[in-house]
Amino acid sequence: MPDYSNPSTPLTARNYAWSATAARPPRNGAVETQKIDGSYSPPPGATVGTLRDGLRHTFAAQWGLPVSEVTIVSYTIREK
């Protein structure tokens, strides 16, 4: 079974399902988190790190924040 905790692990299947929770910087003293689920069809050469970077961009776009302010707290990946 692939090590999906390693950002260098290649994503070789055609499709993946993922679930991720991200945190944004504290507002009013509280850290906010959000969980989203989705699917991913990796381009050639994609790795777990590629997917995680994409997740950060997705959360940043939803929150209107720079990508650098988004932290992926947890994620799961499975082949479809």
Protein Blocks (a to p, Z undefined) as FASTA:
>chain_A
ZZfkbmklccfbfbdcdddddddddeehiacdddddddddddehiafklmmmmmmmmmmm
mnopafklpccfbdcdddZZ
